[in-house]
Amino acid sequence: MPENPERDMPDSERPGLGESGFDGRAVSALLDVARSVATDAAALAARRRSEGVEVAATKSSLVDVVTHTDREVEEFIRARLARERPGDGFFGEEGEPDDSRTGLTWVVDPIDGTVNFLYGIPQWAVSVAVVEHGPDPSSWRALAACVVNPLAGETFEASSGGGAWSSGRRLTVSTPASLSQSLVGTGFSYDADRRVEQAAVLGRFIGSVRDIRRMGAASLDLCAVADGRLDAYAERGLKPWDHAAGALVAAEAGAVVGGEGDAPADERLTVAAAPSISDAFRDALADAGF
């Protein structure tokens, strides 16, 4: 593991901290940390998946599962960040949050797409983002992010103002000519009654687009928009760790990313779309009662 010269500095002396804000050098250093941590955590998760998976508990419903690996990977990331970035906050899916003393918080989904992970479907990822102004999507500013799908051998990363990248290749969104020629993604609730409602909404919406994909990992869906594999994506009910990293990757690739009205993406609504269809996509969602 490379040495981090900032690790032992007082919080107030780290590059980019203070009244001047975060400069490019500081953001680049944060991206290096996000990439290193996410890559190693993804390798750990992949090893554990090859050894077999056990459900540790359920959360919001019987189908909303958490595995022992989710918990182990989150603790690995928390401990690593505590060493590399002491004083930063931590906000993960599985454990209690740690408050920030630096103005930075790491927002982490140890395994996004846990059901895919459980069933051996290679569409899951480790998602790591660092934000300033706290772990509330309504007020945070995402600085750096990394999403790693180890089974596909893919890493997606972005930094504020630095673009979005995958394996040295700059990402850019698609340019569909119309909504009717657009492939869009979405997700469903863990609540059975809510899924029935969502299916009815999609029945009213699907005629407006080329087709719909539901792949089961929001971070990867957002990265798919960034890479032009999807033209647009929308989902309700996402938690901050579900979209923190992927939304930055999508935005830095040129997607229009937001929530309800002029609000930022949050639990109420997360939308990412290629600019050429963004308005039409939102109009069609509203017409369908999404």
C-alpha positions as CSV (number, residue, x, y, z in Angstrom):
1,M,0.0,0.0,0.0
2,P,1.5,3.3,-1.0
3,E,2.5,5.8,1.7
4,N,0.2,8.8,2.1
5,P,2.2,11.8,3.2
6,E,-0.9,13.6,4.4
7,R,-1.8,10.7,6.8
8,D,0.0,12.1,9.8
9,M,-0.7,15.8,9.2
10,P,-3.0,17.8,11.4
11,D,-6.4,18.2,9.8
12,S,-5.8,22.0,9.3
13,E,-2.6,21.4,7.4
14,R,-3.7,19.0,4.7
15,P,-3.6,20.3,1.1
16,G,-6.8,21.8,0.0
17,L,-8.3,22.3,3.5
18,G,-9.1,25.7,4.8
19,E,-10.6,28.9,3.5
20,S,-9.3,28.4,-0.1
21,G,-11.3,25.2,-0.5
22,F,-10.2,22.1,-2.3
23,D,-7.8,22.7,-5.2
24,G,-7.1,20.2,-8.0
25,R,-4.1,18.7,-6.3
26,A,-6.1,17.9,-3.2
27,V,-9.0,16.4,-5.2
28,S,-6.6,14.3,-7.2
29,A,-5.2,12.9,-3.9
30,L,-8.7,12.1,-2.7
31,L,-9.4,10.3,-5.9
32,D,-6.2,8.2,-5.5
33,V,-7.4,7.2,-2.0
34,A,-10.9,6.4,-3.3
35,R,-9.5,4.2,-6.1
36,S,-7.0,2.4,-3.9
37,V,-9.5,1.6,-1.2
38,A,-12.4,0.6,-3.6
39,T,-10.1,-1.6,-5.6
40,D,-8.7,-3.5,-2.6
41,A,-12.2,-3.8,-1.1
42,A,-13.6,-5.2,-4.3
43,A,-10.9,-7.8,-4.4
44,L,-11.8,-8.8,-0.9
45,A,-15.5,-9.1,-1.8
46,A,-14.7,-11.2,-4.9
47,R,-12.5,-13.6,-2.8
48,R,-15.3,-14.0,-0.3
49,R,-17.9,-14.6,-3.1
50,S,-15.7,-17.4,-4.4
51,E,-15.7,-19.0,-1.0
52,G,-19.5,-18.9,-0.7
53,V,-22.0,-16.4,0.7
54,E,-24.3,-16.5,3.7
55,V,-27.1,-14.1,4.5
56,A,-26.4,-12.4,7.8
57,A,-29.7,-10.5,8.2
58,T,-32.6,-8.8,6.5
59,K,-33.3,-5.1,6.7
60,S,-36.4,-3.3,5.3
61,S,-38.0,-6.6,4.1
62,L,-37.4,-10.3,3.8
63,V,-35.8,-9.7,0.3
64,D,-33.6,-6.8,1.5
65,V,-30.6,-8.9,2.6
66,V,-27.2,-8.2,4.0
67,T,-24.4,-10.7,3.9
68,H,-21.5,-11.2,6.2
69,T,-19.3,-10.0,3.4
70,D,-21.2,-6.6,3.2
71,R,-20.3,-6.1,6.8
72,E,-16.7,-7.3,6.5
73,V,-16.0,-5.2,3.4
74,E,-17.5,-2.0,5.1
75,E,-15.3,-2.5,8.1
76,F,-12.3,-3.0,5.9
77,I,-13.0,0.3,4.1
78,R,-13.7,2.1,7.4
79,A,-10.5,0.9,9.0
80,R,-8.4,1.7,5.9
81,L,-9.8,5.3,5.6
82,A,-9.3,5.8,9.3
83,R,-5.6,5.2,8.7
84,E,-5.3,7.0,5.4
85,R,-7.6,9.9,6.2
86,P,-7.9,10.4,10.0
87,G,-10.5,13.0,11.0
88,D,-12.7,12.5,7.9
89,G,-16.2,11.3,8.4
90,F,-17.6,8.0,7.3
91,F,-21.2,7.2,6.2
92,G,-21.7,3.6,5.1
93,E,-24.7,1.4,4.5
94,E,-24.1,-1.2,7.2
95,G,-22.7,0.6,10.2
96,E,-23.0,3.7,12.3
97,P,-21.7,7.0,10.9
98,D,-18.5,8.7,12.1
99,D,-18.6,12.5,12.3
100,S,-16.1,14.6,10.3
101,R,-13.5,16.9,11.8
102,T,-12.2,17.9,8.4
103,G,-15.3,18.8,6.4
104,L,-15.0,15.6,4.4
105,T,-17.1,12.5,4.6
106,W,-16.7,9.2,2.8
107,V,-20.0,7.7,1.6
108,V,-19.6,4.0,1.0
109,D,-21.7,1.1,-0.3
110,P,-19.6,-2.0,0.5
111,I,-21.5,-4.1,-2.0
112,D,-24.0,-2.3,-4.2
113,G,-26.2,-5.0,-5.7
114,T,-26.2,-7.4,-2.8
115,V,-28.9,-9.7,-4.2
116,N,-26.9,-10.0,-7.4
117,F,-23.8,-10.8,-5.2
118,L,-25.9,-13.4,-3.3
119,Y,-27.1,-15.1,-6.5
120,G,-23.7,-15.0,-8.3
121,I,-24.8,-12.5,-10.9
122,P,-21.7,-10.5,-11.9
123,Q,-23.5,-7.1,-11.6
124,W,-22.4,-5.7,-8.3
125,A,-19.8,-3.2,-7.2
126,V,-18.0,-1.5,-4.4
127,S,-18.9,2.2,-4.4
128,V,-16.7,4.8,-2.6
129,A,-17.2,8.6,-2.8
130,V,-15.9,11.5,-0.7
131,V,-18.1,14.6,-0.3
132,E,-17.8,17.9,1.5
133,H,-20.5,19.6,3.7
134,G,-21.7,16.3,5.3
135,P,-23.5,13.2,4.2
136,D,-26.7,14.9,3.1
137,P,-27.2,14.8,-0.7
138,S,-29.2,18.1,-0.5
139,S,-26.1,20.0,0.6
140,W,-23.1,17.9,-0.2
141,R,-20.6,18.5,-3.0
142,A,-19.1,15.3,-4.3
143,L,-15.3,15.6,-4.8
144,A,-14.1,12.2,-5.9
145,A,-15.6,8.8,-6.5
146,C,-14.7,5.3,-7.6
147,V,-17.0,2.3,-8.5
148,V,-15.4,-1.1,-9.0
149,N,-17.0,-4.2,-10.5
150,P,-14.3,-6.8,-9.9
151,L,-16.0,-9.6,-11.8
152,A,-16.3,-7.5,-14.9
153,G,-12.8,-6.1,-14.4
154,E,-14.1,-2.6,-14.6
155,T,-13.3,0.6,-12.6
156,F,-15.2,3.8,-13.0
157,E,-13.9,7.0,-11.4
158,A,-14.4,10.7,-11.4
159,S,-13.3,13.9,-9.7
160,S,-15.0,17.2,-9.5
161,G,-14.0,19.1,-12.6
162,G,-11.7,16.3,-13.7
163,G,-14.0,14.2,-15.9
164,A,-15.0,10.6,-15.6
165,W,-12.7,7.7,-16.6
166,S,-12.6,4.0,-16.9
167,S,-9.2,2.2,-17.4
168,G,-7.6,5.4,-18.8
169,R,-10.5,6.0,-21.2
170,R,-12.5,9.2,-20.8
171,L,-16.2,8.6,-20.5
172,T,-18.8,10.5,-22.3
173,V,-22.6,10.1,-22.4
174,S,-24.5,9.1,-25.5
175,T,-26.3,11.4,-27.9
176,P,-29.6,9.7,-28.7
177,A,-31.7,11.5,-31.4
178,S,-34.9,11.0,-29.5
179,L,-36.4,9.5,-26.4
180,S,-38.1,6.8,-28.5
181,Q,-34.6,5.6,-29.5
182,S,-33.3,5.6,-25.9
183,L,-32.4,2.7,-23.7
184,V,-33.2,3.5,-20.1
185,G,-32.5,1.9,-16.7
186,T,-34.4,1.8,-13.4
187,G,-34.7,-0.2,-10.2
188,F,-37.5,-1.5,-8.0
189,S,-38.3,-1.2,-4.3
190,Y,-37.7,-4.0,-1.8
191,D,-41.3,-3.5,-0.7
192,A,-43.6,-5.9,-2.7
193,D,-46.6,-3.5,-2.8
194,R,-44.4,-0.7,-4.0
195,R,-43.0,-2.9,-6.7
196,V,-46.5,-3.7,-8.0
197,E,-47.1,0.1,-8.3
198,Q,-43.7,0.6,-10.0
199,A,-44.5,-2.1,-12.6
200,A,-47.8,-0.3,-13.4
201,V,-45.9,3.0,-13.9
202,L,-43.4,1.3,-16.2
203,G,-46.3,-0.2,-18.2
204,R,-47.4,3.4,-19.0
205,F,-43.8,4.5,-19.7
206,I,-42.2,1.7,-21.7
207,G,-43.9,2.7,-25.0
208,S,-42.0,6.0,-24.9
209,V,-38.6,4.5,-25.1
210,R,-36.5,1.9,-27.0
211,D,-36.6,-0.5,-23.9
212,I,-36.0,-0.7,-20.2
213,R,-33.2,-2.4,-18.2
214,R,-33.3,-3.3,-14.6
215,M,-29.8,-4.6,-13.6
216,G,-29.9,-4.3,-9.8
217,A,-27.0,-2.0,-8.8
218,A,-27.7,1.7,-8.9
219,S,-24.0,2.7,-8.9
220,L,-23.4,0.6,-12.0
221,D,-26.5,1.9,-13.7
222,L,-25.3,5.5,-13.2
223,C,-21.9,4.5,-14.6
224,A,-23.6,2.9,-17.5
225,V,-25.2,6.3,-18.3
226,A,-21.7,7.8,-18.1
227,D,-20.4,5.2,-20.6
228,G,-23.3,5.5,-23.0
229,R,-24.5,1.9,-22.3
230,L,-27.7,3.5,-21.0
231,D,-29.1,6.7,-22.3
232,A,-31.0,7.6,-19.1
233,Y,-31.7,6.2,-15.6
234,A,-34.3,7.0,-13.0
235,E,-35.1,5.5,-9.6
236,R,-36.8,6.4,-6.4
237,G,-35.8,5.4,-2.9
238,L,-32.0,5.4,-3.3
239,K,-30.0,5.9,-0.2
240,P,-27.0,8.3,-0.2
241,W,-24.5,5.5,-0.6
242,D,-26.4,4.1,-3.6
243,H,-25.8,7.1,-5.7
244,A,-23.0,9.2,-4.2
245,A,-20.2,7.8,-6.4
246,G,-22.2,6.9,-9.5
247,A,-23.9,10.3,-9.8
248,L,-20.5,12.0,-9.8
249,V,-19.3,9.7,-12.5
250,A,-22.4,10.3,-14.6
251,A,-22.3,14.1,-14.1
252,E,-18.6,14.3,-15.0
253,A,-19.3,12.3,-18.2
254,G,-21.8,15.0,-19.2
255,A,-25.1,13.6,-17.9
256,V,-27.8,15.8,-16.5
257,V,-28.1,14.5,-13.0
258,G,-30.7,15.7,-10.5
259,G,-33.8,14.9,-8.4
260,E,-37.3,16.3,-8.1
261,G,-37.6,19.7,-9.8
262,D,-34.4,21.6,-9.3
263,A,-33.4,19.6,-6.3
264,P,-30.2,17.4,-6.4
265,A,-30.5,13.6,-6.6
266,D,-31.7,12.2,-3.3
267,E,-33.9,9.5,-1.9
268,R,-37.1,11.0,-3.4
269,L,-35.7,10.8,-6.9
270,T,-32.5,10.2,-8.8
271,V,-32.4,10.9,-12.5
272,A,-29.4,10.9,-14.9
273,A,-29.8,11.4,-18.6
274,A,-28.0,12.3,-21.8
275,P,-28.6,16.1,-22.4
276,S,-30.2,15.4,-25.8
277,I,-33.2,13.6,-24.1
278,S,-33.1,14.9,-20.5
279,D,-36.2,17.1,-20.8
280,A,-38.2,14.6,-22.8
281,F,-37.2,11.8,-20.3
282,R,-38.4,13.8,-17.3
283,D,-41.6,14.8,-19.1
284,A,-42.3,11.1,-19.9
285,L,-41.6,10.1,-16.3
286,A,-44.0,12.7,-15.0
287,D,-46.7,11.7,-17.6
288,A,-46.4,8.1,-16.5
289,G,-46.7,9.0,-12.8
290,F,-43.2,7.9,-12.0
